[in-house]
Amino acid sequence: MIRIVTIASLLTLLLLVLYLPSAYPAQTFLAQIRTEHANHRAFWGEAHARKMLETLFALQAPPPRQAPLMPKAEANRPAVDSVVQGEVGAMGNRLAGNAYFRSLNALVLLATYRLAVLACLSGALLLFLGLAVVDGLVRRAVKGKELVAHRPEVFAACACGVILTVCLAILACVVPTTLPSIALPSLALTGSVMANVALANYHKK
């Protein structure tokens, strides 16, 4: 059951992520960043909102110095290589100017911004996750000492819930819809609680 849920969730997530850039222009994703930054500034405060932007810039990879598959020019390179180099460069320019790829780049930027929001709250979220995991392991050990039966159906349901929560969080990072400022942290907390219950009911044969 868990494998079926995992495979179905990942395939559905992949299809949705590939579909969104074809359904929305790049301007929609960029406008979403501006809207959510204003919301975060009002909810978390100016200092935290500025830190989220700084984290976004830190997470962005530096642009390459030259296009992929483009070797460095050499003085003694044959003329035919220059022609091939020009054709590859023209093809790269056409791909970069494609509306789908522009939207895809804007989608990645929106996802990076929302990940930056989570990164700024990672201290509290990781602490809560760690406590949930430790509590689940302790409860599992206590059940074993007290000879209390573990409930595999609860474990399976919560494990599937964790998988669906992770996929929902990934989808929430890319969907061009205004999310409440507390939405992504709430998903992280929900996944931690489900992981706690799943660990407490895990029975190793």
C-alpha positions in Angstrom: 0.0 0.0 0.0 2.8 2.4 0.9 4.6 1.7 -2.3 1.5 2.3 -4.4 0.8 5.6 -2.7 4.4 6.6 -3.1 4.6 5.8 -6.8 1.2 7.4 -7.6 2.0 10.5 -5.6 5.3 11.0 -7.3 4.0 10.5 -10.8 1.1 12.9 -10.2 3.4 15.4 -8.7 5.8 15.2 -11.7 2.9 15.6 -14.2 1.6 18.6 -12.3 5.0 20.3 -12.1 5.6 19.8 -15.8 2.1 21.1 -16.6 2.2 24.3 -14.6 4.7 26.2 -16.8 2.5 25.5 -19.9 -0.6 26.8 -18.2 0.8 30.0 -16.6 3.1 32.6 -18.0 6.3 33.6 -16.3 4.8 36.9 -15.1 2.3 35.0 -13.0 5.0 33.2 -10.9 7.0 36.5 -10.5 3.9 38.4 -9.4 3.3 35.6 -6.9 6.7 36.2 -5.3 6.0 39.9 -4.9 2.5 39.2 -3.4 3.8 36.7 -0.9 6.8 38.8 0.1 4.3 41.6 1.0 2.2 39.1 3.0 5.3 37.7 4.8 6.4 41.3 5.6 3.0 41.9 7.2 2.9 38.6 9.0 6.5 37.9 10.1 7.8 41.4 10.1 10.2 43.4 8.0 13.4 41.8 9.4 12.2 38.3 8.7 10.9 39.1 5.3 14.2 40.7 4.3 16.0 37.6 5.7 13.8 35.4 3.5 14.9 37.4 0.4 18.5 37.2 1.4 18.1 33.4 1.7 16.5 33.3 -1.7 19.6 35.0 -3.2 21.9 32.7 -1.3 20.0 29.6 -2.6 20.2 30.7 -6.2 23.0 29.0 -8.1 25.5 31.5 -9.8 24.9 31.7 -13.5 27.4 29.8 -15.7 30.2 31.7 -17.3 29.4 30.1 -20.7 26.6 28.1 -22.2 26.6 24.3 -21.7 28.2 22.2 -24.4 30.1 25.3 -25.6 33.9 24.7 -25.5 36.3 27.5 -25.0 37.5 29.2 -28.2 41.0 28.4 -29.4 43.0 30.2 -32.0 43.7 27.1 -34.1 40.2 25.7 -34.0 38.9 24.7 -37.5 36.2 26.8 -39.1 33.7 23.9 -39.1 33.9 23.9 -35.3 33.0 27.6 -35.3 30.0 26.9 -37.4 28.8 24.1 -35.1 29.5 26.3 -32.1 27.3 29.0 -33.7 24.5 26.6 -34.4 24.6 25.2 -30.8 24.6 28.8 -29.5 21.6 29.7 -31.7 19.7 26.6 -30.5 20.4 27.5 -26.9 19.1 31.0 -27.5 15.9 29.7 -29.0 15.4 27.4 -26.0 16.1 30.2 -23.6 13.6 32.4 -25.4 10.9 29.8 -25.4 7.8 30.7 -23.3 7.7 27.3 -21.6 11.3 27.5 -20.4 10.8 31.1 -19.2 7.8 30.0 -17.2 9.8 27.0 -15.9 12.6 29.3 -14.7 10.0 31.5 -13.0 8.5 28.4 -11.4 11.9 27.4 -10.0 12.4 30.9 -8.7 9.0 30.8 -6.9 9.8 27.3 -5.4 13.2 28.6 -4.3 11.6 31.6 -2.6 9.1 29.4 -0.7 12.0 27.1 0.3 13.8 30.1 1.6 10.8 30.9 3.8 11.0 27.4 5.2 14.8 27.7 5.6 14.3 30.8 7.7 12.0 28.8 10.0 14.1 25.6 9.9 15.5 26.0 13.4 12.1 25.6 15.1 10.8 23.1 12.6 13.8 20.8 12.9 13.5 21.0 16.7 9.9 20.0 16.5 10.6 17.2 14.1 13.5 15.9 16.3 11.3 15.9 19.4 8.5 14.1 17.4 10.9 11.4 16.2 12.4 10.9 19.7 8.9 10.8 21.3 7.7 8.2 18.7 10.7 6.0 19.3 10.3 6.2 23.1 6.6 5.4 22.8 7.4 2.4 20.6 10.0 1.1 23.1 7.5 1.6 26.0 4.8 -0.4 24.1 7.3 -3.2 23.6 8.2 -3.3 27.3 4.5 -3.3 28.3 3.7 -5.9 25.7 1.1 -3.5 24.1 0.3 -4.5 20.6 1.5 -2.2 17.8 -1.1 -1.2 15.2 0.2 -1.8 11.7 -2.8 -0.2 10.1 -2.1 3.0 12.0 1.5 2.8 10.9 0.5 2.3 7.2 -2.0 5.1 7.3 0.4 7.6 9.0 3.3 6.6 6.7 1.1 7.3 3.7 0.1 10.5 5.3 3.7 11.6 5.6 4.3 10.8 1.9 1.2 12.7 0.8 2.2 15.6 3.1 5.6 15.8 1.6 4.2 15.7 -2.0 1.6 18.3 -1.0 4.4 20.5 0.4 6.4 20.2 -2.9 3.3 21.1 -4.9 2.6 24.0 -2.6 6.1 25.3 -3.4 5.3 25.5 -7.1 1.6 26.3 -7.5 1.1 29.9 -8.5 -1.6 30.6 -5.8 -1.3 32.9 -2.8 -0.6 30.7 0.2 -1.2 31.8 3.8 2.1 32.7 5.5 1.6 29.8 7.9 0.7 27.2 5.2 4.2 25.7 4.6 5.2 25.6 8.3 1.8 23.9 9.1 2.5 21.2 6.5 5.9 20.6 8.1 4.4 20.3 11.6 1.6 18.0 10.3 4.2 15.7 8.7 6.2 15.6 12.0 3.1 14.6 14.0 2.3 11.8 11.5 5.8 10.6 11.6 5.6 10.5 15.4 2.4 8.3 15.3 3.9 6.1 12.6 7.1 5.5 14.6 5.1 4.7 17.7 3.1 2.0 15.9 6.0 0.5 13.8 6.5 -3.2 14.6 9.7 -4.7 13.3 9.3 -8.4 12.8 
